[in-house]
Amino acid sequence: MSSRPPKSRKSILIFSVAIHFALLIALFILPFFKRKPKEQELTSLNVSVDLSKLSHTPTPPAPSPQTEITPISEPNKPDPPKDDKPKRNIEKEALDKAAKVKQEALDRAAKELQARKAKEKAEAEKRAATKRKKELEQKKKREQEAAKKRELDKKKKAEEERKRKEREAAKKREAERARKRAAEAEALRKRNAAARASAQQKLKSQYNLLLAADVRRQWHNQYLNRSGIDLNDRVKIQVTINRNGTVTSKKIIKLARSVALNRAAKTFLAGLKTLPSFPKNMDAPYITETLSLGIQ
């Protein structure tokens, strides 16, 4: 009973009070209403017997079962004591009826309780089924969301991989373009350097011709006794000239066989101070040249 809900216990209590009230009514009120008809029946039987005795019939009537059981009552005399057997039967019937009503009430209460339990069980099963269904739906939803997230992550990784490859390809292309630009720049530098070197070499060749001509002019202006000097005898000198034509260094690097020729070369170098200046586009800060001097 402790497991029953409050409403069920309250209804059973009310029903029990109603049954006890019905039992009280059956025990104390119903016998009072049933006693009067019995007394009227007994009075009518007594009256019928008295009339038969007053008749002028010589032979007395045959006694009936009622006349044998019930004595003739005289007027103004108190009623004889009544038998308690009918009262006990009425009380027993009332008790049986009350017990039957109580049993029926208990049966109905049990049926209602069983129906309520069945209903609660059905509702619990329904709630459990609804809960399971909801859990399955939530699980399915979570699985779908997880699958969707995995798909998005996969797409994101694929997109990142594609972008990374594109960046690497762009870096490779940029490196290749930079390498090509560097190679082209190096080739251009080399071409420019070659062209400049060629131009410088051309300028230097031109200057060397100018320098040799000026040295020979100054040499031939030097006084020299040519007697006894071999035409093929030569003295080699080395001079260093800066851009403005100033002679910064001079010396004989190879003497001739002729002493007069060597003496003349020393005298020439001692007086050699300036030579032609460099051409305007010539880049060298200075040059060192080797020249040979002879009688021719």
TIZATI-48136 format. One record per residue (C-alpha): y negated, z negated, x negated. Coordinates in nm, 4 decimals. Example, Ala and Ser with C-alpha at 12.3 -4.5 7.8 and 13.67 -1.06 7.14 Angstrom:
! residues 2
<r y="0.4500" z="-0.7800" x="-1.2300"/>
<r y="0.1060" z="-0.7140" x="-1.3670"/>
This chain:
! residues 296
<r y="0.0000" z="0.0000" x="0.0000"/>
<r y="-0.2310" z="-0.0538" x="-0.2944"/>
<r y="-0.2269" z="0.3176" x="-0.3639"/>
<r y="-0.3603" z="0.4049" x="-0.0158"/>
<r y="-0.7245" z="0.4965" x="0.0170"/>
<r y="-0.9646" z="0.2537" x="0.1969"/>
<r y="-0.9899" z="0.4674" x="0.5118"/>
<r y="-0.6104" z="0.4719" x="0.5558"/>
<r y="-0.5850" z="0.0913" x="0.5252"/>
<r y="-0.8713" z="0.0391" x="0.7674"/>
<r y="-0.7165" z="0.2694" x="1.0292"/>
<r y="-0.3770" z="0.0977" x="0.9957"/>
<r y="-0.5406" z="-0.2451" x="1.0354"/>
<r y="-0.7255" z="-0.1332" x="1.3507"/>
<r y="-0.4058" z="0.0138" x="1.4892"/>
<r y="-0.2144" z="-0.3103" x="1.4221"/>
<r y="-0.4817" z="-0.5174" x="1.6026"/>
<r y="-0.4594" z="-0.2786" x="1.9002"/>
<r y="-0.0790" z="-0.3184" x="1.9115"/>
<r y="-0.1032" z="-0.6988" x="1.9079"/>
<r y="-0.3627" z="-0.6871" x="2.1848"/>
<r y="-0.1273" z="-0.4704" x="2.3942"/>
<r y="0.1541" z="-0.7171" x="2.3346"/>
<r y="-0.0628" z="-1.0050" x="2.4583"/>
<r y="-0.1477" z="-0.8084" x="2.7717"/>
<r y="0.2228" z="-0.7296" x="2.8303"/>
<r y="0.3254" z="-1.0926" x="2.7841"/>
<r y="0.0652" z="-1.2781" x="2.9924"/>
<r y="-0.0933" z="-1.0357" x="3.2420"/>
<r y="0.1892" z="-0.8042" x="3.3558"/>
<r y="0.4137" z="-1.0882" x="3.4840"/>
<r y="0.1270" z="-1.2179" x="3.6963"/>
<r y="0.0919" z="-0.8817" x="3.8745"/>
<r y="0.4665" z="-0.8387" x="3.9211"/>
<r y="0.5266" z="-1.1895" x="4.0680"/>
<r y="0.3435" z="-1.1313" x="4.3988"/>
<r y="0.5566" z="-0.8333" x="4.5180"/>
<r y="0.8720" z="-1.0391" x="4.4590"/>
<r y="0.7369" z="-1.3255" x="4.6708"/>
<r y="0.6448" z="-1.0821" x="4.9517"/>
<r y="0.9970" z="-0.9340" x="4.9383"/>
<r y="1.1563" z="-1.2796" x="4.9667"/>
<r y="0.9257" z="-1.3705" x="5.2591"/>
<r y="1.0203" z="-1.0532" x="5.4494"/>
<r y="1.3899" z="-1.1288" x="5.4003"/>
<r y="1.3465" z="-1.4817" x="5.5363"/>
<r y="1.1585" z="-1.3568" x="5.8398"/>
<r y="1.4282" z="-1.1010" x="5.9225"/>
<r y="1.6916" z="-1.3709" x="5.9104"/>
<r y="1.5002" z="-1.6005" x="6.1423"/>
<r y="1.4663" z="-1.3267" x="6.4050"/>
<r y="1.8344" z="-1.2543" x="6.4026"/>
<r y="1.9142" z="-1.6182" x="6.4643"/>
<r y="1.6824" z="-1.6319" x="6.7700"/>
<r y="1.8584" z="-1.3354" x="6.9414"/>
<r y="2.0785" z="-1.3999" x="7.2582"/>
<r y="2.3824" z="-1.2287" x="7.1070"/>
<r y="2.6848" z="-1.4592" x="7.1557"/>
<r y="2.8460" z="-1.3582" x="6.8302"/>
<r y="2.6542" z="-1.4289" x="6.5121"/>
<r y="2.5886" z="-1.1263" x="6.2974"/>
<r y="2.7864" z="-1.0644" x="5.9897"/>
<r y="2.6151" z="-1.2155" x="5.6921"/>
<r y="2.4583" z="-0.9642" x="5.4629"/>
<r y="2.4467" z="-1.0056" x="5.0903"/>
<r y="2.0826" z="-1.0868" x="5.1109"/>
<r y="2.1289" z="-1.3551" x="5.3731"/>
<r y="2.4042" z="-1.5118" x="5.1672"/>
<r y="2.1945" z="-1.5188" x="4.8511"/>
<r y="1.8571" z="-1.6138" x="5.0040"/>
<r y="1.8397" z="-1.9218" x="5.2408"/>
<r y="1.6273" z="-1.9192" x="5.5506"/>
<r y="1.2894" z="-2.0558" x="5.4859"/>
<r y="1.1241" z="-2.2685" x="5.7447"/>
<r y="0.7617" z="-2.2444" x="5.8252"/>
<r y="0.5208" z="-2.4722" x="5.6440"/>
<r y="0.7818" z="-2.5625" x="5.3840"/>
<r y="0.7285" z="-2.5052" x="5.0151"/>
<r y="0.9087" z="-2.2163" x="4.8564"/>
<r y="1.2277" z="-2.2999" x="4.6744"/>
<r y="1.2147" z="-2.2833" x="4.3006"/>
<r y="1.2483" z="-1.9300" x="4.1832"/>
<r y="1.4996" z="-1.8040" x="3.9357"/>
<r y="1.3707" z="-1.7561" x="3.5783"/>
<r y="1.5996" z="-1.4588" x="3.5096"/>
<r y="1.3595" z="-1.1865" x="3.6351"/>
<r y="1.0808" z="-1.3456" x="3.4303"/>
<r y="1.2933" z="-1.3380" x="3.1202"/>
<r y="1.3824" z="-0.9741" x="3.1832"/>
<r y="1.0140" z="-0.8813" x="3.2235"/>
<r y="0.9213" z="-1.0612" x="2.9038"/>
<r y="1.2087" z="-0.8926" x="2.7237"/>
<r y="1.1039" z="-0.5520" x="2.8562"/>
<r y="0.7452" z="-0.6250" x="2.7521"/>
<r y="0.8629" z="-0.7311" x="2.4089"/>
<r y="1.0871" z="-0.4265" x="2.3817"/>
<r y="0.8045" z="-0.2036" x="2.4972"/>
<r y="0.5627" z="-0.3708" x="2.2560"/>
<r y="0.8180" z="-0.3351" x="1.9774"/>
<r y="0.8705" z="0.0272" x="2.0763"/>
<r y="0.4942" z="0.0872" x="2.0856"/>
<r y="0.4594" z="-0.0860" x="1.7520"/>
<r y="0.7440" z="0.1179" x="1.6056"/>
<r y="0.5941" z="0.4366" x="1.7454"/>
<r y="0.2580" z="0.3371" x="1.6002"/>
<r y="0.4204" z="0.2610" x="1.2674"/>
<r y="0.6057" z="0.5932" x="1.2838"/>
<r y="0.2840" z="0.7738" x="1.3667"/>
<r y="0.1064" z="0.5862" x="1.0891"/>
<r y="0.3902" z="0.6745" x="0.8499"/>
<r y="0.3773" z="1.0357" x="0.9645"/>
<r y="-0.0006" z="1.0413" x="0.9272"/>
<r y="0.0294" z="0.8794" x="0.5862"/>
<r y="0.2999" z="1.1275" x="0.4886"/>
<r y="0.0884" z="1.4144" x="0.6231"/>
<r y="-0.2161" z="1.2766" x="0.4412"/>
<r y="-0.0132" z="1.2457" x="0.1227"/>
<r y="0.1194" z="1.5980" x="0.1701"/>
<r y="-0.2349" z="1.7178" x="0.2336"/>
<r y="-0.3666" z="1.5319" x="-0.0706"/>
<r y="-0.0770" z="1.6692" x="-0.2751"/>
<r y="-0.1520" z="2.0209" x="-0.1511"/>
<r y="-0.5203" z="1.9708" x="-0.2271"/>
<r y="-0.4327" z="1.8309" x="-0.5708"/>
<r y="-0.2039" z="2.1283" x="-0.6336"/>
<r y="-0.4779" z="2.3583" x="-0.5110"/>
<r y="-0.7319" z="2.1890" x="-0.7403"/>
<r y="-0.4837" z="2.2065" x="-1.0274"/>
<r y="-0.4197" z="2.5745" x="-0.9540"/>
<r y="-0.7951" z="2.6347" x="-0.9337"/>
<r y="-0.8427" z="2.4435" x="-1.2582"/>
<r y="-0.5632" z="2.6421" x="-1.4265"/>
<r y="-0.7117" z="2.9634" x="-1.2963"/>
<r y="-1.0554" z="2.8610" x="-1.4203"/>
<r y="-0.9105" z="2.7627" x="-1.7586"/>
<r y="-0.7268" z="3.0957" x="-1.7791"/>
<r y="-1.0463" z="3.2798" x="-1.6891"/>
<r y="-1.2420" z="3.0803" x="-1.9479"/>
<r y="-0.9698" z="3.1425" x="-2.2069"/>
<r y="-0.9715" z="3.5129" x="-2.1239"/>
<r y="-1.3509" z="3.5130" x="-2.1427"/>
<r y="-1.3414" z="3.3359" x="-2.4793"/>
<r y="-1.0816" z="3.5836" x="-2.6059"/>
<r y="-1.2955" z="3.8726" x="-2.4842"/>
<r y="-1.6034" z="3.7218" x="-2.6488"/>
<r y="-1.4053" z="3.6634" x="-2.9701"/>
<r y="-1.2765" z="4.0223" x="-2.9616"/>
<r y="-1.6286" z="4.1475" x="-2.8932"/>
<r y="-1.7611" z="3.9357" x="-3.1795"/>
<r y="-1.4890" z="4.0661" x="-3.4115"/>
<r y="-1.5743" z="4.4210" x="-3.3084"/>
<r y="-1.9454" z="4.3552" x="-3.3688"/>
<r y="-1.8658" z="4.1960" x="-3.7064"/>
<r y="-1.6479" z="4.4937" x="-3.7926"/>
<r y="-1.9235" z="4.7357" x="-3.6935"/>
<r y="-2.1779" z="4.5263" x="-3.8842"/>
<r y="-1.9609" z="4.5255" x="-4.1960"/>
<r y="-1.9021" z="4.8988" x="-4.1617"/>
<r y="-2.2778" z="4.9528" x="-4.1229"/>
<r y="-2.3482" z="4.7310" x="-4.4240"/>
<r y="-2.0841" z="4.9168" x="-4.6262"/>
<r y="-2.2354" z="5.2489" x="-4.5216"/>
<r y="-2.5838" z="5.1313" x="-4.6182"/>
<r y="-2.4506" z="4.9965" x="-4.9483"/>
<r y="-2.2869" z="5.3306" x="-5.0251"/>
<r y="-2.6059" z="5.5084" x="-4.9267"/>
<r y="-2.8052" z="5.2804" x="-5.1582"/>
<r y="-2.5592" z="5.3385" x="-5.4405"/>
<r y="-2.5711" z="5.7131" x="-5.3790"/>
<r y="-2.9523" z="5.6982" x="-5.3696"/>
<r y="-2.9512" z="5.4987" x="-5.6935"/>
<r y="-2.7172" z="5.7510" x="-5.8507"/>
<r y="-2.9346" z="6.0386" x="-5.7329"/>
<r y="-3.2456" z="5.8608" x="-5.8580"/>
<r y="-3.0749" z="5.7859" x="-6.1900"/>
<r y="-2.9653" z="6.1482" x="-6.2149"/>
<r y="-3.3169" z="6.2661" x="-6.1347"/>
<r y="-3.4576" z="6.0193" x="-6.3873"/>
<r y="-3.2061" z="6.1416" x="-6.6449"/>
<r y="-3.2994" z="6.4996" x="-6.5698"/>
<r y="-3.6689" z="6.4127" x="-6.5886"/>
<r y="-3.6096" z="6.2309" x="-6.9174"/>
<r y="-3.4060" z="6.5217" x="-7.0490"/>
<r y="-3.6717" z="6.7658" x="-6.9351"/>
<r y="-3.9421" z="6.5442" x="-7.0834"/>
<r y="-3.7460" z="6.5161" x="-7.4080"/>
<r y="-3.6880" z="6.8886" x="-7.4133"/>
<r y="-4.0555" z="6.9455" x="-7.3402"/>
<r y="-4.1504" z="6.6931" x="-7.6070"/>
<r y="-3.9195" z="6.8631" x="-7.8502"/>
<r y="-4.0564" z="7.2006" x="-7.7551"/>
<r y="-4.4100" z="7.0702" x="-7.7850"/>
<r y="-4.3215" z="6.8976" x="-8.1102"/>
<r y="-4.1590" z="7.2142" x="-8.2375"/>
<r y="-4.4535" z="7.4190" x="-8.1235"/>
<r y="-4.6942" z="7.1666" x="-8.2742"/>
<r y="-4.4870" z="7.1482" x="-8.5918"/>
<r y="-4.4856" z="7.5235" x="-8.6040"/>
<r y="-4.8592" z="7.5282" x="-8.5454"/>
<r y="-4.9076" z="7.2559" x="-8.8072"/>
<r y="-4.6834" z="7.4407" x="-9.0473"/>
<r y="-4.8813" z="7.7566" x="-8.9865"/>
<r y="-5.2063" z="7.5669" x="-9.0383"/>
<r y="-5.0630" z="7.4078" x="-9.3528"/>
<r y="-4.9514" z="7.7470" x="-9.4844"/>
<r y="-5.2949" z="7.8843" x="-9.4218"/>
<r y="-5.4505" z="7.5814" x="-9.5919"/>
<r y="-5.2098" z="7.6131" x="-9.8874"/>
<r y="-5.3217" z="7.9718" x="-9.9369"/>
<r y="-5.6831" z="7.8592" x="-9.9170"/>
<r y="-5.6112" z="7.5679" x="-10.1532"/>
<r y="-5.4290" z="7.7862" x="-10.4080"/>
<r y="-5.7083" z="8.0403" x="-10.4021"/>
<r y="-5.9742" z="7.7710" x="-10.4559"/>
<r y="-5.7714" z="7.6048" x="-10.7373"/>
<r y="-5.7197" z="7.9398" x="-10.9115"/>
<r y="-6.0897" z="8.0161" x="-10.8749"/>
<r y="-6.1892" z="7.6868" x="-11.0326"/>
<r y="-5.9160" z="7.7233" x="-11.2991"/>
<r y="-6.0258" z="8.0664" x="-11.4016"/>
<r y="-6.3818" z="7.9450" x="-11.4301"/>
<r y="-6.2561" z="7.6943" x="-11.6868"/>
<r y="-6.3046" z="7.8105" x="-12.0460"/>
<r y="-5.9713" z="7.8864" x="-12.2114"/>
<r y="-5.8902" z="8.0549" x="-12.5465"/>
<r y="-5.6128" z="8.2811" x="-12.4376"/>
<r y="-5.5021" z="8.3872" x="-12.7815"/>
<r y="-5.1555" z="8.2781" x="-12.8670"/>
<r y="-5.0573" z="8.1787" x="-12.5100"/>
<r y="-4.7528" z="8.3395" x="-12.3534"/>
<r y="-4.8169" z="8.5073" x="-12.0224"/>
<r y="-4.5152" z="8.3364" x="-11.8659"/>
<r y="-4.6061" z="7.9910" x="-11.9978"/>
<r y="-4.7132" z="7.7663" x="-11.7068"/>
<r y="-4.8293" z="7.4063" x="-11.6586"/>
<r y="-4.7503" z="7.2329" x="-11.3285"/>
<r y="-4.9975" z="6.9952" x="-11.1688"/>
<r y="-4.9810" z="6.7771" x="-10.8552"/>
<r y="-5.2849" z="6.6933" x="-10.6438"/>
<r y="-5.3315" z="6.4815" x="-10.3261"/>
<r y="-5.6130" z="6.5788" x="-10.0896"/>
<r y="-5.7396" z="6.3997" x="-9.7740"/>
<r y="-5.8747" z="6.5631" x="-9.4586"/>
<r y="-6.2284" z="6.6171" x="-9.5868"/>
<r y="-6.1005" z="6.7854" x="-9.9074"/>
<r y="-6.1540" z="6.4974" x="-10.1498"/>
<r y="-5.8983" z="6.4861" x="-10.4345"/>
<r y="-5.7504" z="6.1343" x="-10.4262"/>
<r y="-5.4787" z="6.1833" x="-10.6879"/>
<r y="-5.4082" z="6.4378" x="-10.9623"/>
<r y="-5.1658" z="6.4647" x="-11.2541"/>
<r y="-4.9614" z="6.7016" x="-11.4707"/>
<r y="-4.5972" z="6.6896" x="-11.3725"/>
<r y="-4.4726" z="6.9538" x="-11.6212"/>
<r y="-4.6358" z="7.0485" x="-11.9512"/>
<r y="-4.6454" z="7.3995" x="-12.0823"/>
<r y="-4.5183" z="7.5075" x="-12.4243"/>
<r y="-4.8713" z="7.5886" x="-12.5305"/>
<r y="-5.0792" z="7.2956" x="-12.6488"/>
<r y="-5.4005" z="7.4816" x="-12.5649"/>
<r y="-5.2780" z="7.5379" x="-12.2120"/>
<r y="-5.1944" z="7.1715" x="-12.1685"/>
<r y="-5.5329" z="7.0673" x="-12.3078"/>
<r y="-5.7092" z="7.3079" x="-12.0737"/>
<r y="-5.5092" z="7.1685" x="-11.7748"/>
<r y="-5.6116" z="6.8109" x="-11.8602"/>
<r y="-5.9737" z="6.9143" x="-11.8835"/>
<r y="-5.9436" z="7.0978" x="-11.5511"/>
<r y="-5.7917" z="6.7988" x="-11.3711"/>
<r y="-6.0554" z="6.5686" x="-11.5116"/>
<r y="-6.3267" z="6.7802" x="-11.3554"/>
<r y="-6.1424" z="6.8496" x="-11.0281"/>
<r y="-6.3132" z="6.6446" x="-10.7517"/>
<r y="-6.3146" z="6.8394" x="-10.4275"/>
<r y="-6.1128" z="7.1103" x="-10.2633"/>
<r y="-6.1413" z="7.2826" x="-9.9197"/>
<r y="-6.1190" z="7.0414" x="-9.6194"/>
<r y="-5.8339" z="7.0590" x="-9.3672"/>
<r y="-5.8514" z="7.2931" x="-9.0681"/>
<r y="-5.9801" z="7.1347" x="-8.7467"/>
<r y="-5.6392" z="7.1222" x="-8.5650"/>
<r y="-5.4426" z="7.0035" x="-8.8658"/>
<r y="-5.2975" z="6.6552" x="-8.7933"/>
<r y="-5.1917" z="6.5374" x="-9.1415"/>
<r y="-5.4222" z="6.2651" x="-9.2861"/>
<r y="-5.3543" z="6.3943" x="-9.6364"/>
<r y="-5.1271" z="6.6383" x="-9.8227"/>
<r y="-4.9775" z="6.6525" x="-10.1696"/>
<r y="-4.9333" z="6.9916" x="-10.3271"/>
<r y="-4.7766" z="7.1144" x="-10.6537"/>
<r y="-4.9486" z="7.4024" x="-10.8282"/>
<r y="-4.8762" z="7.5979" x="-11.1505"/>
<r y="-5.1482" z="7.7123" x="-11.3867"/>
<r y="-5.1317" z="7.9841" x="-11.6494"/>
<r y="-5.3363" z="8.2560" x="-11.8093"/>
<r y="-5.2643" z="8.4839" x="-11.5181"/>
